[in-house]
Amino acid sequence: MESFFKTLKVERIYQVRYDTRAQARLDIVDWIEGFYNRVRMHTAIGFMAPVTKESSLLAA
């Protein structure tokens, strides 16, 4: 979890200025669902995106 939160802070939170907590919440959820889980490569699963890994497991 520490690695995830570091990545979230460095790659998203420190890059954007939020006016409200609601705006921050929506943007962070969008980043997690739109980028972190679908596009970003993860070393723990063989440098694949989680969605790709999940698809390959379901197809097997």
Buried (B, 14 or more C-beta within 10 A) or exposed (E): EEEEEEEBEEEBBEEEEEEEEEEBEEBBEEBBEEEBBEEEEBEEBEEBBBEBBEEEEEEE
